[in-house]
C-alpha cells in the first residue's frame, strides 16, 4: 500500500523538471527506474549527464540513505554502491519533498548478465562482491537487502555494483529492509541482526538463485532443503564447501568466505584440467594423450589466470 502511495504522489512524467530549492540545480526527468516503500527512483538528466534521482516524502529515509552513501565514499577501494552527487529539497505545488541524486549505474542486472554470459561468471562476480562486503563490514555497516535485482554488472571488464542502499544498516541493529528469499530469518537459520554473517547468507542465496532463476518456495525443512538444492545442481555442488557453511553462518568474515571461494575455484580448474578422455588411455594413442594433456594444462592456466585477474581487478577498482 505504501508503494502505491509513493507512485501516486510522484507520478512524474518524462520532461518534468525537479528544481533544487537550496542548490538551484535543475534535473529533467527521463523515466521511472523503480518504486519502493520509501520513495521513487527516476532516471534524470543534469547538464547532459544521466543521473539517478530518488525522491521521498520521508526526510528521515533520505537522510539515512545519504549517510550510507557518504560512508561508502570513505570505504577505501569499495565501489559497491553509487556515488552521491547532490542532496536537496523540491517544492511541489503542494508540499516540500526531499531528494538526493546519485551516479547512474548502467548495465544488466545480475541474473540477466549470467543468463547472457553463462554461470561461469558467477564465482568471479561473487569474489568482487565479497571483497566489497569485507570493506563495508570493516567500516561498521551491513548491507542487508542483498538480492540480484539490486546488483548491476557494468563496464567492459565486468564489475558488480549495487543500485539500492535502502537496507544498509549499522552493525548490531535490526536489519531495516530485507527480501524473504535472501533473508536467513525467513529460512529459520538466524536472526535479523545486522552482522556480517547476515550478508554472507544472502550472498550464498544470490549464488543459488543464479542457478535456479525461478525462486523456489520453502517447504519447512530449512537448511536441509537448501542443502538439497546445492547438492542436486551440478554447478552449485562444486561450491558446496562455500555455500553450505555460509548458509550455516560458519564464516566469520567476508574475507574468509572469499578465500574459500578462491580455493574451490582453483580445485575446479585442476579437476577440469586433469580429466582424461577414454581415448587417451589407449596404449596406441601416446602422442594424442600428450597433446591432450598439454592442452588441458594450458586451459587450466588460462582459467586460473582469468579468475585471478578479475580478483585483482576487484581489489584495485
SVG drawing of the C-alpha trace seen along z (x, -y; Angstrom):
<svg xmlns="http://www.w3.org/2000/svg" viewBox="-2 -28 55 78">
<polyline fill="none" stroke="black" stroke-width="0.4" points="0.0,0.0 2.8,-2.4 4.4,-1.7 1.2,-2.7 1.0,-5.9 4.5,-6.8 3.8,-6.2 0.6,-8.3 2.5,-11.2 5.5,-11.1 3.9,-10.3 6.4,-12.4 6.3,-12.2 9.2,-12.4 10.2,-16.0 9.2,-17.2 11.8,-19.3 12.9,-19.0 14.3,-22.3 16.5,-22.1 15.4,-24.6 18.9,-25.2 21.5,-24.3 19.3,-25.6 20.2,-22.6 17.7,-21.5 17.0,-17.9 15.0,-16.7 13.1,-13.5 13.5,-10.9 11.7,-7.9 11.0,-5.9 13.6,-3.3 11.8,-1.8 9.5,-2.5 9.6,-1.1 8.1,-1.7 10.5,-4.6 10.5,-6.5 10.7,-6.5 13.9,-6.5 14.0,-8.3 16.5,-8.4 17.2,-12.1 19.5,-14.4 21.7,-17.1 23.8,-19.2 23.7,-16.4 24.7,-13.7 22.5,-10.8 21.9,-10.5 19.6,-8.6 17.3,-10.7 15.5,-9.4 12.6,-11.4 10.7,-10.6 8.2,-12.2 10.1,-10.8 13.0,-13.1 14.5,-10.6 14.7,-8.0 16.6,-10.4 19.0,-11.4 19.6,-7.8 20.4,-6.7 22.6,-9.8 24.6,-8.9 25.1,-5.4 26.3,-6.7 28.7,-9.2 30.0,-6.3 30.6,-4.3 32.9,-7.0 35.0,-6.7 35.5,-2.9 38.8,-2.8 38.7,-0.6 34.9,0.1 32.7,-0.6 29.7,1.4 27.2,-1.5 26.7,-4.5 28.5,-7.8 26.5,-10.6 26.2,-13.7 23.6,-16.1 21.1,-16.4 18.3,-18.9 14.6,-19.6 11.9,-20.1 8.9,-22.4 6.0,-20.9 2.7,-22.7 1.5,-21.3 4.4,-20.1 8.2,-20.1 9.9,-16.8 13.5,-15.7 15.6,-14.1 19.1,-13.0 21.0,-12.4 23.5,-9.7 25.6,-8.1 23.5,-6.3 25.0,-2.7 24.2,-1.4 24.1,2.3 22.2,5.6 21.1,6.9 23.0,9.9 20.5,12.6 20.3,11.1 24.1,10.9 24.5,14.6 21.8,15.7 23.6,13.9 27.2,14.7 27.0,18.0 27.2,19.3 31.0,19.5 30.9,15.7 29.0,16.2 32.1,17.1 34.1,14.3 31.4,11.7 30.8,13.2 34.6,12.7 34.1,9.0 31.0,8.7 32.7,10.4 35.7,8.1 33.5,5.0 31.4,6.5 34.6,7.1 35.4,3.4 31.8,2.4 31.8,4.6 35.1,3.2 33.5,-0.3 30.7,0.8 27.9,1.4 25.9,4.5 24.3,4.3 21.1,6.0 18.8,6.2 21.2,8.1 19.5,9.6 20.1,9.9 17.6,7.2 19.8,4.7 23.0,5.9 24.1,4.4 27.1,5.7 28.7,2.8 31.8,2.0 34.0,3.6 35.8,5.5 32.6,6.7 32.2,5.2 29.3,5.9 27.7,2.8 24.7,2.2 21.9,-0.3 19.9,-0.4 21.3,-1.0 18.0,-1.3 18.6,1.8 22.1,0.9 22.2,0.9 24.7,0.1 26.2,3.2 24.2,4.5 20.9,3.0 17.9,4.8 18.0,5.1 16.0,2.2 14.8,3.9 15.0,7.4 13.6,9.7 12.3,13.0 14.1,15.4 17.6,14.0 16.7,13.5 18.0,16.1 15.1,15.4 12.7,16.5 14.5,19.8 14.8,20.2 18.6,20.0 19.3,17.0 18.2,13.6 17.7,10.3 20.5,8.7 22.9,6.6 26.1,8.6 28.5,9.9 27.0,13.4 23.7,11.9 25.2,10.6 27.1,13.8 23.9,15.9 22.3,13.5 25.4,13.8 25.0,17.6 21.3,17.3 22.2,14.9 24.7,17.6 21.9,20.3 19.4,18.0 21.7,17.7 21.5,21.5 17.7,21.5 16.5,18.4 12.9,19.1 12.8,18.7 11.6,21.8 9.3,21.7 10.4,23.0 8.9,26.4 9.6,26.1 12.9,28.1 15.1,25.0 18.8,25.9 18.0,29.4 16.0,28.0 18.8,25.5 21.4,28.2 19.5,30.4 19.2,27.6 23.0,27.1 23.9,30.8 21.4,31.6 22.7,28.8 26.0,29.7 27.3,26.1 26.4,25.5 27.7,28.8 31.2,27.7 30.9,24.9 29.1,26.7 32.1,26.1 31.4,22.4 27.7,22.2 26.6,24.6 28.9,23.1 27.7,19.6 24.1,20.7 25.0,22.1 26.8,18.8 30.1,20.5 32.3,17.9 33.5,15.2 34.0,12.7 33.5,12.0 37.3,12.4 37.0,16.0 34.2,16.8 36.1,15.2 39.2,17.3 37.1,20.5 35.6,19.5 39.0,18.9 40.1,22.4 37.0,24.0 37.5,22.3 41.2,23.4 40.1,27.0 37.5,26.8 40.1,25.7 42.5,28.5 39.7,31.1 38.8,30.0 42.4,29.9 43.1,33.4 40.1,35.1 41.3,37.6 39.1,39.0 38.8,42.8 40.7,42.5 43.8,41.1 44.1,44.4 44.8,46.4 48.5,47.5 48.5,46.7 47.5,43.0 50.5,41.8 51.0,38.8 47.4,37.8 47.4,38.2 50.4,35.9 48.7,33.3 45.5,33.5 47.5,33.2 49.3,30.1 46.0,28.5 44.4,29.3 47.3,27.7 47.0,24.5 43.3,24.4 43.8,24.7 46.5,21.9 44.3,19.6 41.2,20.2 43.1,19.6 44.7,16.5 41.2,15.1 39.9,15.7 43.0,14.2 42.8,11.2 39.3,10.4 40.1,10.9 43.0,8.4 40.8,6.0 38.1,6.1 40.8,5.0 42.0,2.1 38.8,0.5"/>
</svg>
